Amino acid sequence: MGKIKNIISMNWLTGPIFDKELRVSSRRKRNYVTRFIYIVILILFITLIWVQTVSRYYGSATYQASRMSRAGIEITTLIIWIQFCCTQLFTLVMLSTAIGDEIYNKTLGALMTTPINSFQIVMGKLLSKLLQIFLIICISLPILAVIRVFGGVQWGFIISSFFINITTVIFIGSLTIFFSIFSRKSYVVIIFTLLSMGAIFLLFPLAVGFLTDWTNDDAILKPLFYANPYVVLGANTEGMMSSRQWLSFSTAIHCVFMLTASAVVLTFVVTQVRKVALRQITGQAIFAKKPSKKNAKDFAGQKITDIPIGKIKKSPVLWRELRNSVFRRHKKLSIIFGSLLLLIIAIVYLVCASENGFRDNDTHKVFSCIYFALALLFTIVLPATCITTEKEARSWPILLATTLSSHQILWGKIIGVVKRISITWVLLFAHVGVFVFLNNIHWLALFMLGIISFGITALFTGSGLYFSSRFKKSTTAVIMNFVLGIILFAAIPFILYISLELSNSSDDLADTYCNSIPFVQVVMAIAHTTKYNSSTLIDRYWPSGELHAFDGLAVMVFFMFVNCILGMIMALIAKRNFRKRIF
């Protein structure tokens, strides 16, 4: 009887870890705040679509019913896609320190001395966090059920989208736990997981797609279709919008494939967790840097000459920040990932060049947006961790106890962060620079992109320093820096459009604000400067209207100054918090 009860209670799968994590999560206010904010966002989107689709149109009852059906389709599609993207972000953040914290706090080895095995540790961590994601997904189900009354939406589409979302979250959670074994820093785990997702779901299919177009053999595209959740959900959405039958067979194959891939990753994770726990039990350092050959000789008892201690002539904070590297302890993993990404990018470039794709304006826009998104990721994450990592390592109070002033610490952190961020912009400027040299893009594009990158770097460096000085954990600071970007470049334009629509006012203010969105500026910089019919610097339509290239440049310069001022203000507030929020 006891065995049957144990099987029913799932203790054989998760152990007490699951129960402990649930108790901790139920006492955290941020989980309830997250759900509340998520509901508010859904209501705002529903309101905007309802106003644009139904409230602005008048006519017969039959016409109003057709508009309500159209509104139901658009609202359902929007909710499912917002949910699909948000739950992946939540999964990344929640699981980024799942195993790393246990290793850093030296509790993983202690857990392995109990009857709990490595399988139960991994599954307990994974399922406890996924349950929080599952609750967020279930929040939208009553809304979708009510909206379905308007017509036009099949239950099959909602159910299939639900399973696609769940299996994708499980796979991304497994991938995140895998990387959390090798680093205790949440931002390193988040970056590696996002890069892996980009390579698996974007770059690799893109490279294969170009190759199939080149060889006229699309036999390999079908397996990639089943393996890519974005493609499957997009096909489901297209089928629903065109009133075709939802793709049940493709959805089932995709879910089985994703669960199988998750099982493979989790199997490797369980094996690694056991190895790491055994190393910790025997007293071996997990995250410590391996000793050099000189130190190894010293340990062997061989005599070496004393090395004089050199003096640091510049600021010690600046000296340390300049020596600090993003992936200093993960060089092998970084080299492997970098080599694979460069190989895939090289294949895409070669095939695209063979098809004369670089003569198309849209091709440069796509590449520029991808490289800009990659650089923006590092620009948001790295500044938000420069102080919280000191707090987590308990070295921040020691730094403040020195004779260094807050001004010296601030500038040392800023210069160090900007130095690490600047490397991530190389791909964007290298792409544009090559085609400027080949005379496909006007040289003004480099100047425009430089203005955009400078303003964005100043903004998120200042905000990252503020949040890093305000909070104790790197995860919280990174989340808040992401939230700031979402508020500035997504939520505010959205609220402006809603307010203007409800008041029947002109959208000029919202259109002008949309000019500040960095992705809009990048696209317009490429649109202005890419050669079109042997001419460059032609007029292009911005959200606020048609502008000449130099007028667009003026817009970029204006918003660069605005971003710099905001970043400077938040950096000064961060300096005031240095000695107020020490712990």
SULRAUR-V37847 format. One record per residue. RES is the residue in three letters. OMEGA is omega as a letter, one per 20 degrees, with the letter a starting at -180 (NA if undefined). Layout:
# SULRAUR-V37847
res:RES omega:OMEGA
res:RES omega:OMEGA
This chain:
# SULRAUR-V37847
res:MET omega:a
res:GLY omega:r
res:LYS omega:r
res:ILE omega:r
res:LYS omega:r
res:ASN omega:r
res:ILE omega:a
res:ILE omega:a
res:SER omega:r
res:MET omega:r
res:ASN omega:r
res:TRP omega:a
res:LEU omega:a
res:THR omega:a
res:GLY omega:a
res:PRO omega:r
res:ILE omega:a
res:PHE omega:a
res:ASP omega:r
res:LYS omega:a
res:GLU omega:r
res:LEU omega:r
res:ARG omega:r
res:VAL omega:a
res:SER omega:a
res:SER omega:a
res:ARG omega:a
res:ARG omega:a
res:LYS omega:a
res:ARG omega:r
res:ASN omega:r
res:TYR omega:r
res:VAL omega:r
res:THR omega:r
res:ARG omega:r
res:PHE omega:r
res:ILE omega:r
res:TYR omega:r
res:ILE omega:r
res:VAL omega:r
res:ILE omega:r
res:LEU omega:a
res:ILE omega:r
res:LEU omega:r
res:PHE omega:r
res:ILE omega:r
res:THR omega:a
res:LEU omega:a
res:ILE omega:r
res:TRP omega:a
res:VAL omega:a
res:GLN omega:a
res:THR omega:a
res:VAL omega:a
res:SER omega:a
res:ARG omega:a
res:TYR omega:r
res:TYR omega:r
res:GLY omega:a
res:SER omega:r
res:ALA omega:r
res:THR omega:r
res:TYR omega:r
res:GLN omega:r
res:ALA omega:r
res:SER omega:r
res:ARG omega:r
res:MET omega:r
res:SER omega:r
res:ARG omega:r
res:ALA omega:r
res:GLY omega:r
res:ILE omega:a
res:GLU omega:r
res:ILE omega:r
res:THR omega:r
res:THR omega:a
res:LEU omega:a
res:ILE omega:a
res:ILE omega:a
res:TRP omega:r
res:ILE omega:r
res:GLN omega:a
res:PHE omega:a
res:CYS omega:a
res:CYS omega:a
res:THR omega:r
res:GLN omega:r
res:LEU omega:r
res:PHE omega:r
res:THR omega:r
res:LEU omega:a
res:VAL omega:a
res:MET omega:a
res:LEU omega:a
res:SER omega:r
res:THR omega:a
res:ALA omega:a
res:ILE omega:a
res:GLY omega:r
res:ASP omega:r
res:GLU omega:r
res:ILE omega:a
res:TYR omega:r
res:ASN omega:r
res:LYS omega:r
res:THR omega:a
res:LEU omega:r
res:GLY omega:r
res:ALA omega:r
res:LEU omega:a
res:MET omega:r
res:THR omega:r
res:THR omega:r
res:PRO omega:r
res:ILE omega:r
res:ASN omega:a
res:SER omega:r
res:PHE omega:r
res:GLN omega:r
res:ILE omega:a
res:VAL omega:a
res:MET omega:r
res:GLY omega:r
res:LYS omega:a
res:LEU omega:a
res:LEU omega:r
res:SER omega:r
res:LYS omega:r
res:LEU omega:r
res:LEU omega:r
res:GLN omega:r
res:ILE omega:r
res:PHE omega:r
res:LEU omega:r
res:ILE omega:r
res:ILE omega:a
res:CYS omega:r
res:ILE omega:a
res:SER omega:a
res:LEU omega:r
res:PRO omega:r
res:ILE omega:r
res:LEU omega:r
res:ALA omega:r
res:VAL omega:a
res:ILE omega:a
res:ARG omega:r
res:VAL omega:a
res:PHE omega:r
res:GLY omega:r
res:GLY omega:a
res:VAL omega:r
res:GLN omega:r
res:TRP omega:r
res:GLY omega:r
res:PHE omega:a
res:ILE omega:a
res:ILE omega:r
res:SER omega:r
res:SER omega:r
res:PHE omega:a
res:PHE omega:r
res:ILE omega:r
res:ASN omega:a
res:ILE omega:a
res:THR omega:r
res:THR omega:r
res:VAL omega:r
res:ILE omega:a
res:PHE omega:a
res:ILE omega:r
res:GLY omega:r
res:SER omega:r
res:LEU omega:a
res:THR omega:r
res:ILE omega:r
res:PHE omega:a
res:PHE omega:r
res:SER omega:r
res:ILE omega:a
res:PHE omega:a
res:SER omega:r
res:ARG omega:a
res:LYS omega:a
res:SER omega:a
res:TYR omega:r
res:VAL omega:r
res:VAL omega:a
res:ILE omega:a
res:ILE omega:r
res:PHE omega:a
res:THR omega:r
res:LEU omega:r
res:LEU omega:r
res:SER omega:r
res:MET omega:r
res:GLY omega:r
res:ALA omega:a
res:ILE omega:a
res:PHE omega:a
res:LEU omega:a
res:LEU omega:a
res:PHE omega:r
res:PRO omega:r
res:LEU omega:r
res:ALA omega:r
res:VAL omega:r
res:GLY omega:r
res:PHE omega:r
res:LEU omega:r
res:THR omega:r
res:ASP omega:a
res:TRP omega:a
res:THR omega:a
res:ASN omega:r
res:ASP omega:a
res:ASP omega:a
res:ALA omega:a
res:ILE omega:a
res:LEU omega:a
res:LYS omega:r
res:PRO omega:r
res:LEU omega:r
res:PHE omega:a
res:TYR omega:a
res:ALA omega:a
res:ASN omega:a
res:PRO omega:r
res:TYR omega:r
res:VAL omega:a
res:VAL omega:r
res:LEU omega:r
res:GLY omega:r
res:ALA omega:r
res:ASN omega:a
res:THR omega:r
res:GLU omega:r
res:GLY omega:r
res:MET omega:a
res:MET omega:a
res:SER omega:r
res:SER omega:r
res:ARG omega:r
res:GLN omega:r
res:TRP omega:a
res:LEU omega:a
res:SER omega:a
res:PHE omega:r
res:SER omega:r
res:THR omega:r
res:ALA omega:r
res:ILE omega:a
res:HIS omega:a
res:CYS omega:r
res:VAL omega:r
res:PHE omega:a
res:MET omega:r
res:LEU omega:r
res:THR omega:r
res:ALA omega:r
res:SER omega:r
res:ALA omega:r
res:VAL omega:r
res:VAL omega:a
res:LEU omega:r
res:THR omega:r
res:PHE omega:r
res:VAL omega:r
res:VAL omega:r
res:THR omega:a
res:GLN omega:r
res:VAL omega:r
res:ARG omega:r
res:LYS omega:a
res:VAL omega:r
res:ALA omega:r
res:LEU omega:r
res:ARG omega:a
res:GLN omega:r
res:ILE omega:a
res:THR omega:r
res:GLY omega:r
res:GLN omega:r
res:ALA omega:a
res:ILE omega:a
res:PHE omega:a
res:ALA omega:r
res:LYS omega:a
res:LYS omega:a
res:PRO omega:r
res:SER omega:a
res:LYS omega:r
res:LYS omega:r
res:ASN omega:r
res:ALA omega:r
res:LYS omega:r
res:ASP omega:r
res:PHE omega:a
res:ALA omega:r
res:GLY omega:r
res:GLN omega:a
res:LYS omega:r
res:ILE omega:a
res:THR omega:r
res:ASP omega:r
res:ILE omega:a
res:PRO omega:r
res:ILE omega:a
res:GLY omega:r
res:LYS omega:r
res:ILE omega:a
res:LYS omega:a
res:LYS omega:a
res:SER omega:r
res:PRO omega:r
res:VAL omega:r
res:LEU omega:r
res:TRP omega:a
res:ARG omega:a
res:GLU omega:r
res:LEU omega:r
res:ARG omega:a
res:ASN omega:r
res:SER omega:a
res:VAL omega:a
res:PHE omega:a
res:ARG omega:a
res:ARG omega:a
res:HIS omega:a
res:LYS omega:a
res:LYS omega:r
res:LEU omega:r
res:SER omega:r
res:ILE omega:r
res:ILE omega:a
res:PHE omega:a
res:GLY omega:r
res:SER omega:r
res:LEU omega:r
res:LEU omega:r
res:LEU omega:r
res:LEU omega:r
res:ILE omega:r
res:ILE omega:r
res:ALA omega:r
res:ILE omega:r
res:VAL omega:a
res:TYR omega:a
res:LEU omega:a
res:VAL omega:r
res:CYS omega:r
res:ALA omega:r
res:SER omega:r
res:GLU omega:a
res:ASN omega:a
res:GLY omega:a
res:PHE omega:r
res:ARG omega:a
res:ASP omega:r
res:ASN omega:a
res:ASP omega:r
res:THR omega:r
res:HIS omega:r
res:LYS omega:a
res:VAL omega:a
res:PHE omega:a
res:SER omega:r
res:CYS omega:r
res:ILE omega:r
res:TYR omega:r
res:PHE omega:r
res:ALA omega:r
res:LEU omega:r
res:ALA omega:r
res:LEU omega:r
res:LEU omega:r
res:PHE omega:a
res:THR omega:r
res:ILE omega:a
res:VAL omega:a
res:LEU omega:a
res:PRO omega:a
res:ALA omega:a
res:THR omega:a
res:CYS omega:r
res:ILE omega:a
res:THR omega:r
res:THR omega:r
res:GLU omega:r
res:LYS omega:a
res:GLU omega:r
res:ALA omega:r
res:ARG omega:r
res:SER omega:a
res:TRP omega:r
res:PRO omega:r
res:ILE omega:r
res:LEU omega:r
res:LEU omega:r
res:ALA omega:r
res:THR omega:a
res:THR omega:r
res:LEU omega:r
res:SER omega:r
res:SER omega:r
res:HIS omega:r
res:GLN omega:r
res:ILE omega:a
res:LEU omega:a
res:TRP omega:r
res:GLY omega:r
res:LYS omega:a
res:ILE omega:a
res:ILE omega:r
res:GLY omega:r
res:VAL omega:a
res:VAL omega:r
res:LYS omega:a
res:ARG omega:a
res:ILE omega:a
res:SER omega:a
res:ILE omega:a
res:THR omega:r
res:TRP omega:a
res:VAL omega:a
res:LEU omega:a
res:LEU omega:a
res:PHE omega:r
res:ALA omega:r
res:HIS omega:a
res:VAL omega:a
res:GLY omega:r
res:VAL omega:a
res:PHE omega:r
res:VAL omega:r
res:PHE omega:r
res:LEU omega:r
res:ASN omega:r
res:ASN omega:a
res:ILE omega:r
res:HIS omega:a
res:TRP omega:a
res:LEU omega:r
res:ALA omega:r
res:LEU omega:r
res:PHE omega:r
res:MET omega:a
res:LEU omega:r
res:GLY omega:r
res:ILE omega:a
res:ILE omega:a
res:SER omega:r
res:PHE omega:a
res:GLY omega:a
res:ILE omega:r
res:THR omega:r
res:ALA omega:a
res:LEU omega:a
res:PHE omega:r
res:THR omega:r
res:GLY omega:a
res:SER omega:r
res:GLY omega:r
res:LEU omega:r
res:TYR omega:a
res:PHE omega:r
res:SER omega:r
res:SER omega:a
res:ARG omega:a
res:PHE omega:a
res:LYS omega:a
res:LYS omega:r
res:SER omega:a
res:THR omega:a
res:THR omega:a
res:ALA omega:r
res:VAL omega:r
res:ILE omega:a
res:MET omega:r
res:ASN omega:r
res:PHE omega:a
res:VAL omega:r
res:LEU omega:r
res:GLY omega:r
res:ILE omega:a
res:ILE omega:a
res:LEU omega:a
res:PHE omega:r
res:ALA omega:a
res:ALA omega:a
res:ILE omega:r
res:PRO omega:a
res:PHE omega:r
res:ILE omega:r
res:LEU omega:r
res:TYR omega:r
res:ILE omega:a
res:SER omega:a
res:LEU omega:r
res:GLU omega:a
res:LEU omega:a
res:SER omega:a
res:ASN omega:r
res:SER omega:r
res:SER omega:a
res:ASP omega:a
res:ASP omega:a
res:LEU omega:r
res:ALA omega:r
res:ASP omega:r
res:THR omega:r
res:TYR omega:r
res:CYS omega:r
res:ASN omega:a
res:SER omega:a
res:ILE omega:a
res:PRO omega:r
res:PHE omega:r
res:VAL omega:a
res:GLN omega:r
res:VAL omega:r
res:VAL omega:a
res:MET omega:r
res:ALA omega:r
res:ILE omega:a
res:ALA omega:a
res:HIS omega:a
res:THR omega:r
res:THR omega:a
res:LYS omega:r
res:TYR omega:a
res:ASN omega:r
res:SER omega:r
res:SER omega:r
res:THR omega:r
res:LEU omega:r
res:ILE omega:r
res:ASP omega:r
res:ARG omega:a
res:TYR omega:r
res:TRP omega:r
res:PRO omega:a
res:SER omega:r
res:GLY omega:a
res:GLU omega:a
res:LEU omega:r
res:HIS omega:a
res:ALA omega:a
res:PHE omega:r
res:ASP omega:r
res:GLY omega:r
res:LEU omega:r
res:ALA omega:r
res:VAL omega:r
res:MET omega:r
res:VAL omega:r
res:PHE omega:a
res:PHE omega:r
res:MET omega:r
res:PHE omega:r
res:VAL omega:r
res:ASN omega:r
res:CYS omega:r
res:ILE omega:r
res:LEU omega:r
res:GLY omega:r
res:MET omega:r
res:ILE omega:a
res:MET omega:r
res:ALA omega:r
res:LEU omega:r
res:ILE omega:r
res:ALA omega:r
res:LYS omega:r
res:ARG omega:a
res:ASN omega:a
res:PHE omega:a
res:ARG omega:r
res:LYS omega:a
res:ARG omega:a
res:ILE omega:a
res:PHE omega:NA
